[in-house]
Structures are given as structure tokens and as C-alpha cells.
């Protein structure tokens, strides 16, 4: 599936983490969009990397990946 501009389709994922910061435990879902590479494994890996960088941008350094699912619209 391609957009009218000829670029790759953007797929939406929700990446779930268990956050452990300052003695608190919480679950967090980070929504991300990644370009469709045609390989679901690479798409999920890209989503996990993007979501973990988003956590890093928020100053969250201690987390455990719980899952990554494609969001259907």
C-alpha cells in the first residue's frame, strides 16, 4: 500500500513497556508510526526502537519491553 506521493505507507504500532523509575512501577503504551518496509519483523523492530527513543527523550531509562502490536484503523 502506497500513499499518493509515492512514499512508503506509515504503519501505526503500540509498544507496551513496564516502566521502573524512582521506585514506581507502571505500564506505559507508546504509539508510534513507522514506514512499511514490507517485512513485519523489521517494521516491529523499527517501532520498538522508535518507542524506546521516545522513552529516552522523556528521561525514562529503566524499562522492560512487554509487547508490540500493529494498530488497525
PyMOL commands that set and color helices and strands:
alter all, ss='L'
color gray80, all
select helices_A, chain A and resi 40-57
alter helices_A, ss='H'
color red, helices_A
select strands_A, chain A and resi 10-21+24-35+63-70
alter strands_A, ss='S'
color yellow, strands_A
deselect
rebuild
show_as cartoon
